């Protein structure tokens, strides 16, 4: 049985035992199967495409919450800091973002889970003081009965990864554009300050921010693996952790390839968005 399984998953290939052999034959077979939509199966015979189809909706919900937190809070904080340069708000944003950047996601996730989720859940257990949705919001792990609400805290933790970078990048870009010649010209012509900032300065300031958001997808994918494991969310990242624990190399290779494809597609869309933000950019 072991020999049959090894042959089924090409684990009996002699190249795997030869030092310095890149196993080009296995690489060609893997790429050919991926081109045909075959991502292989785990050691129990379940196709990887089925695993992704069942777990991807959870990971997408988590990513949507994280990106929403990163965009809304990060860009808003960066705008206020840029408009109040060297003020109280500016220093508050800079100090808080440095503190957030200093915490890796596995540390931040565990800290939030043990210092916020667990105490709040224990305090609300058997209590009628707060509505039921509050307990679900601060639940320690994912609840299938509340697929969005129970993902809010993990999404905030995951979004904090890029929130600090987005805020600082927005602040720096906005300060730079506020001192540009076109802003001074628009102000000298009597254009209202709200329009100068909202239409001209802010629009140009968002170009590097959009680039950072595209790159943040890679951070969200890697961070989702840890976040889903901490909060017991059965998403794609959780499936990858399980595959690593069980040593299911076909699943690991297929899931990592899937992550890479998503990263490439998102960055292509970000490049196309440049033309929307900056009319000077045209694609042929």
Backbone as a ProteinNet text record, in pm:
[ID]
protein_1_A
[PRIMARY]
XXXXXXXXXXXXXXXXXXXXXXXXXXXXXXXXXXXXXXXXXXXXXXXXXXXXXXXXXXXXXXXXXXXXXXXXXXXXXXXXXXXXXXXXXXXXXXXXXXXXXXXXXXXXXXXXXXXXXXXXXXXXXXXXXXXXXXXXXXXXXXXXXXXXXXXXXXXXXXXXXXXXXXXXXXXXXXXXXXXXXXXXXXXXXXXXXXXXXXXXXXXXXXXXXXXXXXXXXXXXXXXXXXXXXXXXXXXXXXXXXXXXXXXXXXXXXXXXXXXXXXXXXXXXXXXXXXXXXXXXXXXX
[TERTIARY]
83.2	0	86.4	193.9	284.7	350.3	388.8	451.2	351.9	224.9	123.6	97.1	90.8	68.2	187.9	308.6	429.5	432.7	390	387.7	278.6	162.7	51.3	89.6	165.3	202.9	345.7	404	539.7	644.1	619.6	716.6	826.3	813.6	916.2	1015.2	1006.3	1098.2	1240.2	1336	1474.4	1537	1485.9	1545.7	1531.5	1431.7	1410.8	1521.6	1594.7	1704	1840.8	1844.1	1970.3	2001.8	2112.9	2152.3	2185.3	2124.3	2149.5	2061.3	1974	1883	1758.7	1730.4	1615.7	1480.6	1477	1351.4	1269.7	1331	1264	1143.1	1150.7	1037.5	913.5	931.2	817.7	765	857.3	815.2	729.3	770.5	695.1	558.4	555.2	426.3	334.3	391.6	310	251.3	333.9	286.2	180.8	201.2	103.8	-29.8	-25.9	-150.6	-220.7	-144	-204.4	-269.6	-206.3	-264	-395.7	-413.5	-536.6	-638.1	-605.9	-697.2	-686.7	-586.8	-568.7	-462.6	-504.9	-412.3	-375.7	-409.9	-374.4	-474.5	-436.8	-524.3	-439.8	-504.1	-432.1	-417.2	-356.1	-328.5	-454.1	-566.6	-693.3	-778.1	-721.2	-789.2	-879.8	-882.7	-969.6	-899.2	-961.5	-896	-868.3	-754.8	-718.4	-814.9	-866.9	-965.1	-1089.7	-1128.8	-1244.2	-1211.9	-1088.6	-1046.2	-1048.5	-997.6	-995.4	-1137.3	-1224.1	-1361.6	-1437.3	-1409	-1478.4	-1422.1	-1292	-1227.8	-1205.5	-1209	-1180.3	-1279.9	-1412.1	-1504.2	-1469.2	-1422.8	-1384.3	-1262.3	-1163.9	-1043	-1076	-1169.3	-1208	-1279.6	-1366.5	-1432.4	-1329.3	-1234.2	-1130.1	-1047.4	-1013.3	-934.8	-1013.5	-1144	-1227.2	-1231.2	-1249.7	-1251.2	-1116	-1008	-874.4	-843.9	-876.9	-852.1	-939.1	-1062.6	-1150.5	-1094.1	-1047.4	-984.8	-860.6	-779.4	-655	-682.1	-781.7	-810.4	-876.1	-982.5	-1058.3	-974.8	-920.9	-846.7	-710.8	-640.5	-506.1	-505.1	-590.5	-593.3	-647.2	-750.7	-805.7	-702.6	-633.3	-529.2	-416.8	-380.3	-274	-313.4	-441.3	-488.2	-485.5	-538.2	-537.9	-395.8	-306.8	-167.9	-99.9	-130.8	-70.1	-120.7	-249.4	-305.5	-264.1	-227.6	-183.6	-37.4	43.9	185.9	251.7	326	397.9	302	180.1	83.3	62	-35.1	-62.8	-110.6	-200.2	-251	-139.4	-52.4	58.4	149.1	189.7	277.7	206.7	76.4	1.2	-1.6	-25.5	-29	108	213.2	347	387.8	358.9	396.8	315.5	184.4	99	132	162.6	195.1	327.2	423.4	550.4	526.5	440.8	409.8	341.4	249.5	179.3	275.2	364.9	461.5	553.2	579.7	672.6	617.6	486.4	425.4	401.8	464.7	430.7	287.7	229.9	89.4	66.1	162.9	140.6	144.3	221.2	223.6	96.8	62.7	-55.9	-182.4	-192.9	-310.3	-325.7	-216	-222.3	-249.7	-190.3	-211.9	-358.5	-415.9	-556.3	-646.7	-614.7	-698.3	-697.5	-580.7	-570.1	-607.4	-588.7	-616.1	-751.2	-811	-939.6	-1047.9	-1029	-1134.4	-1168.5	-1065.2	-1090.6	-1156	-1103.5	-1171.5	-1314.3	-1335.8	-1470.9	-1566	-1521.1	-1606.2	-1640.3	-1543	-1569.4	-1664.5	-1650.5	-1737.2	-1880.7	-1898.1	-2033.1	-2100.6	-2025.1	-2084.3	-2191.7	-2312	-2422.5	-2475	-2436.3	-2479.8	-2579	-2675.1	-2775	-2748.2	-2629.4	-2598.1	-2585.8	-2518	-2493.5	-2569.5	-2603.9	-2672.3	-2582.9	-2641.7	-2568.6	-2461.4	-2485.4	-2389.2	-2255.4	-2254.5	-2128.7	-2039.1	-2098.5	-2021.6	-1967.8	-2048.2	-2001.9	-1889.5	-1900.5	-1797.4	-1662.4	-1662.6	-1537.8	-1510.5	-1570.7	-1549.3	-1402.4	-1355.8	-1214.7	-1181.6	-1277.2	-1255	-1371.6	-1356.8	-1457.9	-1585.3	-1699.6	-1829.5	-1900.9	-1933	-2003.2	-2141	-2200.9	-2334.5	-2330.3	-2214.6	-2196.4	-2073.2	-2084.9	-1966	-1898.4	-1968.9	-1907.3	-1868.7	-1960.6	-1937.9	-1821.1	-1808.8	-1699.4	-1564.4	-1564.1	-1438	-1390.8	-1466.7	-1432.9	-1300.8	-1285	-1160.3	-1040.3	-1047	-934	-905.7	-1010.7	-989.6	-919.8	-955.7	-889.7	-743	-716.5	-577.3	-497.8	-556.5	-487.4	-470.4	-571.7	-563	-462	-433.3	-334.4	-195.2	-171.3	-40.3	-5.7	-102.6	-75.6	-131.1	-210.5	-271.4	-165.3	-64.4	39.8	115.5	149.5	222	137	8.5	-81	-93.3	-106.3	-119.3	5.9	121.8	246.8	272.2	239.2	260.5	164.8	39.4	-57.7	-13.6	31.1	76.8	192.9	294.9	413.7	379.7	298.7	263	177.4	85.6	0.1	80.4	172.2	256.5	338.6	390.2	470.8	386.5	265.6	180.3	123.6	104.4	54.7	154.6	281.6	384.2	419.9	341.7	370.3	323	374.9	342.3	195.4	137.8	-1.1	-97.4	-61.9	-146.5	-139.1	-19.3	-4.3	-77.2	-72.5	-141.9	-293.2	-346.1	-489.6	-535.3	-452.8	-486.4	-483.5	-382.5	-370.9	-487.7	-548.4	-663.2	-792.7	-785.1	-904	-987.5	-934	-1009	-1026.1	-1142.8	-1164	-1064.6	-1020.3	-918.4	-967.6	-1097.4	-1149.8	-1136.4	-1161.6	-1148.8	-1002.2	-915.9	-772.6	-719.3	-758.2	-707.7	-777	-910.3	-984.7	-972.7	-969.1	-969.6	-828.2	-742.2	-609.5	-501.9	-477	-366.9	-391	-510.1	-536.8	-537.7	-590	-595.2	-455.7	-365.9	-227.8	-156.5	-193.7	-128.7	-165.4	-278	-323.5	-254.2	-178.2	-111.5	-12.5	80.9	169.3	94.6	-16.2	-94.6	-158.6	-212.4	-271.4	-166	-46	64	92.2	94.4	118.6	6.8	-118	-229.8	-218.6	-169.2	-147.5	-42.1	67.5	172.2	124	28.1	-22.6	-98.6	-142.8	-212.7	-121.8	5.9	101.3	116.2	117.5	126.4	-0.2	-116.3	-242.1	-246.9	-195.4	-196.8	-109.6	11	99	46.6	-7.7	-61.7	-187.7	-267.2	-390.6	-361.2	-248.4	-211.1	-198.8	-129.9	-110.3	-240	-309	-432.3	-539.1	-555.5	-655.2	-620	-490.9	-450.8	-478	-453.4	-473.5	-621.5	-706.7	-849.6	-931.2	-862.3	-928.3	-1030	-986.4	-1071.6	-1036.2	-1129.7	-1098.8	-1088.6	-1002.8	-982.8	-868.8	-824.5	-717.8	-587.2	-559.1	-438.4	-438.3	-553	-566.2	-541	-590.6	-566.7	-418.6	-348.6	-205.3	-130.6	-169.4	-107	-129.2	-250.2	-279.1	-196.1	-181.1	-101.9	44.5	95.2	234.3	248	149.5	154.1	150.8	69.3	54	158.3	238.4	340.7	284.9	169.7	108.1	167	279	350.8	269.1	185.7	106	11.5	-48.4	-139.7	-62.3	54.6	136.5	174.8	224	266.2	147.9	32.6	-84.4	-137	-143.4	-194.4	-99.6	30.4	127.3	118.5	102	84.1	-41.8	-148.8	-274.4	-254	-179.1	-149.4	-71.8	24	105.5	19.7	-71.5	-158.8	-247.5	-303	-384.8	-301.8	-180.8	-92.9	-63.2	-37.5	-6.8	-128.4	-246.1	-367.8	-400.4	-390	-421	-324.5	-197.5	-100.6	-122	-170.9	-205.2	-321.5	-421.6	-535.1	-491.6	-396.6	-345.5	-274.6	-197.4	-130.3	-231.7	-342.8	-445	-517.9	-523.4	-590.1	-510.6	-383.2	-303.4	-365.4	-417.8	-475.7	-600	-669.1	-787.6	-747.7	-643	-599.3	-518.5	-441.1	-354.8	-382.3	-454.2	-485.8	-361.7	-248.7	-127.3	-74.5	-117.8	-71.7	-165.5	-111.4	-190.1	-125.6	-207.2	-158	-185.8	-88.8	-101.1	-129.9
-120.8	0	125.4	122.2	237.3	259.6	150.7	162.3	217.4	176	224.5	373.7	416.2	558.1	640.8	590.5	661.8	677.2	573.2	581.3	676.4	677.3	763.4	910.9	948.6	1089.3	1119.6	1028.7	1047.3	1067	1005.4	1015.2	909.5	821.9	719.7	759.5	883.4	930.3	931.7	871.4	866.7	1005	1105.1	1238.7	1296.9	1251.3	1304.3	1263.9	1159.3	1111.9	1150.2	1220.5	1259.3	1405.3	1428.2	1563.1	1644.3	1763.9	1851.6	1827.2	1725.2	1697.4	1784.2	1872	1963.1	1899.2	1771.7	1701.1	1775.2	1798.6	1872.1	1796.9	1664.2	1586.9	1608.2	1610.2	1636.3	1778.3	1872.6	2011.5	2023.2	1958	1962.9	1898	1785.3	1718.7	1806.4	1871.8	1957.2	2075.1	2140.3	2254.4	2210	2094.3	2042.3	2014.4	1953.9	1925.5	2054.3	2153.9	2281.4	2350.8	2343	2404.3	2339	2213.1	2141.4	2150.7	2228.6	2244.7	2136.4	2050.6	1943.1	1985.4	2012.7	2055.5	1941.9	1820	1705.3	1680.2	1593.1	1558.3	1530	1527.3	1495.3	1343.9	1299.2	1157.1	1074.9	1142.1	1070.2	1071.8	1124.3	1120.2	1237.4	1338	1453.5	1553	1594.9	1689.8	1824.2	1883.7	2013.3	2121.7	2110.2	2208.2	2208.7	2091.8	2083.8	2147.1	2126.4	2187.6	2339.8	2391	2536.3	2590.8	2519	2566.2	2575.5	2484.4	2485.8	2589.6	2616.1	2704.2	2846.5	2868.1	3000.8	3107.8	3079.9	3185.2	3243.8	3161.8	3212.7	3303.9	3261.9	3344	3475.3	3472.1	3594.6	3690.3	3638.6	3725.1	3788	3708.3	3760.3	3867.2	3844.8	3941.9	4070.4	4058.6	4178	4263.1	4199.2	4274	4339.9	4265.3	4319.9	4437	4424.4	4533.7	4654.7	4631.1	4742.5	4819.5	4747	4811.6	4887.8	4824.5	4888.3	5013.9	5010.6	5125.1	5237.9	5205.4	5309.2	5374.9	5294.5	5351.3	5403	5325.5	5365.6	5494.3	5503	5623.1	5742.6	5720.7	5831.4	5885.6	5797	5841.7	5913.3	5863	5927.8	6066	6082.7	6213.8	6314.7	6276.9	6368.4	6403.3	6304.6	6330.8	6422.3	6401.3	6486.8	6629.6	6647.2	6782.1	6853.5	6777	6835.1	6801.3	6831.6	6798.2	6861.6	6779	6819.2	6865.3	6818.7	6847.8	6726.7	6736.5	6628.6	6503.1	6523.1	6408.5	6340.8	6421.7	6367.3	6280.6	6331.9	6255.1	6131.7	6143.5	6027.9	5916.8	5954	5854.5	5790.9	5870.8	5816	5721.4	5757.3	5671.7	5542.7	5554.5	5435.9	5340	5392.8	5305.1	5232.2	5299.9	5232.3	5116.7	5136.9	5030.9	4913.2	4942.6	4835.2	4756	4827.3	4760.2	4668.6	4705.2	4627.8	4491.3	4471.6	4344.6	4256.1	4138	4042.4	3992.5	3937.7	3897.8	3785.8	3692.9	3583.1	3632.2	3739.4	3797.7	3879.2	3964	4048.6	3964.7	3859.1	3773.8	3706.1	3652.5	3587.3	3687	3805.3	3907.6	3949.8	3975.7	4015.2	3903	3781.5	3667.4	3646.2	3658.2	3629.1	3747.6	3870.2	3987.4	4053.2	4022	4083.1	3977	3882.8	3785.6	3697.4	3640.1	3548.1	3618.9	3733.3	3799.8	3843.1	3898.5	3943.6	3824.6	3716.7	3598.1	3539.1	3532.4	3479.9	3570.3	3701.4	3794.5	3789.5	3762.4	3762.3	3625.6	3522.3	3388.9	3381.4	3349.7	3339.3	3472.3	3581.4	3714.3	3771	3848.2	3913.1	4062.6	4108	4250.1	4298.5	4221.8	4260.9	4168	4213.9	4127.4	4012.4	3913.2	3793	3822.3	3922	3947.4	3996.9	4056.5	4103	3983.6	3879.3	3759.4	3692.3	3692.9	3634.4	3718	3849.5	3939.8	3911.8	3889.4	3866.6	3718.2	3631	3487.5	3452.7	3352.7	3314.4	3248.7	3176.5	3107.8	3133.8	3087.4	3109.6	3033.2	3097	3033.8	3021.2	2898.5	2882.3	2947.1	2963.8	3024.8	3175.2	3237	3381.1	3400.8	3370.9	3368.5	3503.1	3613.7	3746.4	3804.9	3797.1	3861.7	3799.9	3669.2	3604	3623.9	3681.4	3708.8	3852.6	3934.4	4075.4	4097.1	4035.8	4054.1	3996.5	3872.5	3826.1	3916.8	3971.5	4061.6	4190	4242.1	4363.1	4334.6	4217.7	4180	4168	4103.3	4087.2	4220.9	4307.9	4438.5	4530.2	4506.4	4589.4	4572.7	4460.6	4439.4	4552	4586.2	4689.3	4824.8	4832.8	4960.3	5066.2	5029.1	5125.5	5174.3	5081.8	5120.5	5211.5	5179.4	5262.1	5402.6	5413.2	5544.3	5629.3	5571.9	5648.4	5686	5594.9	5624.6	5733.3	5728	5832.5	5967	5968	6092.6	6154.4	6073	6124.6	6173.9	6097.9	6135.2	6261.8	6273.4	6391.6	6517.3	6508.1	6623.3	6667.4	6570.1	6602.6	6671.9	6624.4	6683	6818.7	6842	6972	7084.3	7049.1	7149.8	7152.7	7080.6	7077.6	7207.1	7233.8	7357.7	7365	7250.5	7254.9	7285.8	7249.2	7281.8	7431.1	7486.5	7631.2	7710	7661.5	7729.2	7725.6	7608.6	7596.6	7684.9	7693.9	7779.4	7926	7963.3	8102.8	8144.1	8052.2	8083.5	8094.4	8072.4	8085.8	7960.3	7846.3	7721.8	7686.7	7641.9	7607.1	7501.1	7516.6	7424.8	7280.3	7262	7125.4	7059.9	7135.1	7080	7058.7	7150.7	7136.2	7007.6	6982.6	6864.2	6737.4	6741.3	6620.1	6576.1	6669.5	6634.9	6623.6	6716.6	6721.6	6652.9	6703.8	6651.8	6507.3	6479.4	6345	6241.4	6277.8	6181.5	6139.4	6233.8	6198.9	6128.6	6158.2	6095.4	5948.6	5909.3	5771.2	5674.8	5725.8	5636.8	5543.9	5592.9	5499.6	5414.9	5466.1	5389.1	5268.8	5289	5178.2	5073.2	5118	5024.1	4942.5	5009.3	4939.5	4841.7	4878.2	4787.3	4661.7	4677.1	4559.4	4468.2	4527.7	4447.4	4389.1	4457.5	4409.7	4279.2	4246.2	4119.3	4003	4013.7	3909.9	3899	4014.5	4014.2	3954.6	3986.4	3931.6	3780.9	3731.5	3587.8	3514.7	3567.7	3503.5	3522	3641.1	3665.1	3586.9	3559.4	3482.8	3340.4	3286.6	3151.2	3144.8	3242.7	3245.2	3283.5	3385.3	3432.1	3324.2	3253.1	3146.3	3033.3	3007.5	2903.1	2946.4	3074	3123.4	3122	3170.6	3182	3063.5	2958.3	2833.6	2859	2930.3	2960	2862.3	2777.6	2674.8	2731.1	2829.9	2888.2	2820.8	2884.2	2826.6	2822.6	2927.7	2928	2818.3	2792.8	2684.5	2549.5	2533.1	2408.2	2390.6	2501.3	2493.4	2450.6	2504.8	2464.6	2316	2268.2	2125.5	2039.2	2085.1	2008.6	2001.6	2109.7	2110	2014.4	2016	1926.1	1779.9	1747.7	1609.3	1569.5	1664.6	1634.3	1603.6	1663.1	1638.4	1734.7	1696.4	1783.8	1820.8	1732.1	1775.9	1890.9	1885.8	1992.7	2121.5	2111	2229.6	2300.6	2224.2	2283.7	2348.6	2282.4	2335.3	2461.8	2463.8	2581.7	2700.1	2676.1	2785	2839.4	2750.6	2794.8	2879	2839.9	2915.5	3054.5	3064.6	3194.9	3283.5	3224.4	3301.3	3354.7	3273.2	3317.1	3433.8	3425.1	3535.6	3662.8	3650.7	3766.8	3832.4	3751.8	3806.3	3875.5	3815.6	3874.2	4007	4011.5	4135.1	4246.2	4215.5	4318.4	4366.1	4279	4322.4	4421.1	4393.5	4485.1	4619.1	4615	4739.7	4823	4759.4	4832.8	4898.5	4829.3	4886.2	5002.7	5004.3	5113.1	5242.9	5234.5	5356.9	5456.3	5406	5495.1	5565.7	5505.2	5568.4	5682.8	5662.3	5764.3	5875	5840.2	5938.8	5935	6033.9	6036.4	6043.4	6081.9	6088.7	5951.7	5849.9	5713.5	5648.4	5597.7	5530.8	5396.8	5298	5164.6	5135.1	5079.9	5048.2	4897
0	0	0	79.2	83	-52.6	-118	-250.2	-352	-342.3	-436.3	-417.3	-290.1	-263.4	-310.2	-286	-329.4	-480.7	-552	-698.5	-745.6	-675	-715.2	-707.2	-604.6	-584.8	-630.6	-710.2	-765.2	-655.6	-540.5	-431.8	-441.7	-541	-561	-669.3	-715.5	-819.8	-764.4	-834.3	-784.3	-766	-838.7	-828.9	-688.3	-612.6	-478.3	-382.3	-417.5	-331.4	-384.9	-496.8	-558.5	-525.9	-461.3	-423.5	-548.3	-558	-671	-790.7	-786.1	-897.8	-882.7	-978.6	-965.1	-995.3	-1032.8	-1062.2	-1168.6	-1283.3	-1390.3	-1443.5	-1444.3	-1491.8	-1406.2	-1274.4	-1185.8	-1204.2	-1228.2	-1249.3	-1375.1	-1484.6	-1610	-1590.5	-1521	-1496.9	-1412.3	-1312	-1225.2	-1303	-1385.1	-1463.3	-1564.7	-1625.2	-1722.2	-1655.4	-1538.8	-1467	-1424.2	-1378.9	-1339.3	-1457.6	-1574.2	-1693.9	-1732.5	-1694.9	-1724.8	-1610.7	-1507	-1394.7	-1289	-1299.9	-1202.8	-1101.3	-978.3	-873.8	-779.3	-817.9	-736.8	-625.1	-532.9	-421.5	-298.6	-182.2	-60	-45.6	63.3	81	110.3	128.9	148.2	22.1	-87.5	-215.9	-244.4	-157.1	-180.1	-271	-381.3	-473.1	-405.1	-441.2	-383.5	-428.8	-551.4	-598.8	-510.6	-462.3	-371.8	-237.4	-189.2	-62.7	-74.4	-187.2	-208.3	-220.8	-292.5	-311.5	-179.5	-86.7	42.3	137.9	130.3	228.2	177.8	46.2	-8.6	35.9	44.1	88.7	224.8	317.4	448.9	439.2	361.5	345.4	275.1	179.8	110	205	291.1	389.8	482.5	526.9	615.8	545.8	418.4	343	318.3	292.1	270.9	397.3	512.1	639.1	664.1	641.4	665.9	573.8	444.5	350.4	382	424	460.2	578.8	679.5	796	754.3	669.4	626.9	545.4	457.3	371.5	450.5	523.8	593.3	703.5	792.8	905.8	861.2	777.3	736.4	656	553.2	469.8	548.5	630.1	709.9	807.6	877	970.8	897.9	779.3	702.2	653.3	615.6	569.9	684.3	799.5	913.6	957.3	953.8	992	890.8	760.9	659.1	663.1	694.7	703.5	831	934.7	1062.4	1084.9	984	991.2	1112.8	1188.5	1309.8	1420.8	1414.4	1518.9	1608.6	1697	1791.5	1718.3	1621.9	1546.6	1467.7	1409.9	1330.5	1417.8	1532.7	1620.9	1676.4	1703.4	1752.9	1649	1523.5	1416	1397.9	1399.3	1378.3	1490.6	1613.9	1727	1727.3	1705.1	1707.3	1593.3	1475.4	1363.4	1385.3	1448.4	1480.1	1576.2	1675	1770.9	1702.5	1608.8	1538	1449.9	1379.3	1292.3	1372.8	1498.2	1580.7	1619.7	1609.6	1650.2	1528.1	1520.3	1414.2	1432.4	1325.6	1330.6	1430.5	1446.1	1539.8	1683.9	1709.8	1843.9	1867.6	1770.3	1784.2	1797.2	1716.5	1722.4	1858.2	1912.6	2043	2155	2145.1	2247.9	2250.3	2132.3	2125.5	2174.2	2135.6	2175.6	2326.2	2389.6	2532.7	2621.3	2572.2	2656.6	2627.8	2512.2	2477.1	2463.2	2371.1	2341.9	2461.9	2523.9	2635.4	2754.1	2803.6	2916.4	2884.8	2764.8	2729.7	2718.7	2656.4	2643	2778.8	2869.3	3003.9	3081.7	3064	3137.3	3087.6	2956.7	2899.1	2906	2945	2949.6	3058.8	3018.7	3113	3163.2	3096.7	3139.5	3039.4	3090	3005	2988.9	3026.5	3021.2	2877.1	2794.4	2655.6	2562.1	2441.7	2344	2298.6	2235.3	2195.9	2091	2006	1899	1952.6	2071.6	2130.3	2164.5	2221	2253.3	2127.8	2021.2	1895.5	1835.4	1845.8	1792.8	1858.2	1989.4	2062.7	2085.8	2005.6	2024.1	2000.4	2073.7	2065.8	1932.4	1875.4	1748.9	1653.9	1531.7	1427.7	1458.9	1432.7	1453.6	1319.5	1273.8	1144.9	1143.4	1259.6	1265.4	1240.8	1257.6	1232.7	1146.1	1016.1	929.5	910.7	932.1	918.9	1054.3	1150	1279	1354.1	1349.7	1422.5	1354.7	1233.6	1163.5	1181.6	1254	1265.2	1338.6	1455.5	1531.9	1456.3	1402.3	1320.5	1201.1	1138.8	1026.1	1067.2	1185.2	1236	1265.8	1324.7	1352.8	1223.9	1124.1	996.3	925.1	932.8	867.9	932.7	1061.8	1131	1072.6	1001.2	938.6	841.5	755.4	654.8	688.6	795.9	833.5	862	937.7	974.5	851.9	762	640.5	552.4	538.9	457.9	515.5	647.8	711.7	690.8	711.3	697.2	552	459.9	318	270.1	315.1	279	333.6	457.9	520.8	442.5	413.4	344.3	203.8	132	-4.3	-6.9	89.1	93	126.8	221	256	135.4	61.5	-56.9	-163.3	-187.3	-290.2	-249.4	-119.7	-74.3	-100.2	-116.5	-146.4	-295.1	-377	-520.4	-587.3	-706.9	-778.2	-818.2	-859.3	-906.2	-791.8	-669.6	-555	-525.6	-531.3	-509.3	-617.8	-742.6	-851.9	-831.2	-792.9	-770.1	-654.3	-550.7	-436.4	-475.9	-558.3	-601.9	-690.8	-761.6	-846.8	-767.9	-638.5	-555.6	-542.4	-579.3	-566.9	-419.7	-376.3	-235.9	-188.7	-64	-10.5	-9.5	18.5	20.4	-115.8	-222	-356.8	-394.4	-352.1	-381.6	-319.8	-194.1	-124.2	-174.6	-181.8	-214.5	-357.9	-452	-593.9	-649.3	-614	-676.1	-590.6	-471.3	-389.6	-346.7	-297.4	-246	-358	-472.1	-582.7	-625.2	-638.1	-673.3	-559.8	-436.9	-322	-309	-365.7	-351.2	-446.5	-544.2	-639.9	-569.5	-488.2	-416.9	-314	-260.9	-163.6	-231.2	-352.3	-426.6	-457.9	-492.5	-515.4	-390.7	-276.4	-149.7	-117.7	-150	-125.2	-210.8	-333.8	-417.9	-359.8	-311.4	-247.7	-115.3	-51.5	77.3	64.4	-57.1	-75.8	-39.4	-76.3	-38.8	111.8	179.5	325.9	386.5	328	379.2	360.3	248.1	223.9	325.3	348.5	446.4	587.8	617.1	750.4	776.4	670.3	687.8	732.1	689.7	731.6	883.3	941.8	1086.8	1157.6	1106.1	1170.5	1172.7	1061.9	1056.9	1152.5	1170.1	1265	1408.6	1440.8	1577.7	1614.9	1525	1554.5	1501.8	1460.1	1418.9	1306.9	1204.2	1088.8	977.1	933.4	832.2	690.3	671.4	539.6	465.9	356.9	275.4	354.2	431	512.8	617.1	676.7	774.8	708.5	585.3	511.9	481.6	453.9	429.1	555	669.9	796.7	822	798.7	817.1	723.3	598.5	502.5	546	602.5	651.8	769.8	860.9	976	934.6	832.5	787.2	683.6	637.8	538.4	401	366.2	236.9	134.1	77.5	-15.4	-138.8	-198.8	-314.8	-281.1	-161.6	-120.7	-96	-34.2	-5.2	-134.5	-231.2	-358.9	-430.3	-430.3	-500.4	-434.2	-300.7	-230.7	-245.1	-237	-255.8	-397.7	-495.6	-635.2	-649.4	-580	-582.9	-524.1	-413.8	-354.2	-451	-520.2	-615.3	-729.3	-780.5	-890	-845.9	-724.8	-674	-662.4	-612.8	-596.6	-731.2	-833.3	-966.1	-1026.7	-1012.8	-1069.3	-1002.2	-869.6	-796.3	-835	-847.8	-885.3	-1028.4	-1115.9	-1252.1	-1247.9	-1165.5	-1151.8	-1093.7	-999.8	-941.5	-1047	-1131.9	-1239.6	-1333.5	-1359.5	-1447.1	-1380.7	-1248.7	-1177.3	-1181.8	-1216.6	-1225.6	-1322.4	-1434.6	-1535.8	-1484.1	-1388.3	-1330.5	-1238.7	-1160.6	-1066	-1132.6	-1234.1	-1299.6	-1449.1	-1504.2	-1648.8	-1737.8	-1679	-1762.6	-1799.9	-1728.3	-1755.7	-1855.7	-1961.9	-2062.9	-2095.9	-2125.3	-2157.5	-2305.3	-2370.8	-2511.3	-2526.9
[MASK]
++++++++++++++++++++++++++++++++++++++++++++++++++++++++++++++++++++++++++++++++++++++++++++++++++++++++++++++++++++++++++++++++++++++++++++++++++++++++++++++++++++++++++++++++++++++++++++++++++++++++++++++++++++++++++++++++++++++++++++++++++++++++++++++++++++++++++++++++++++++++++++

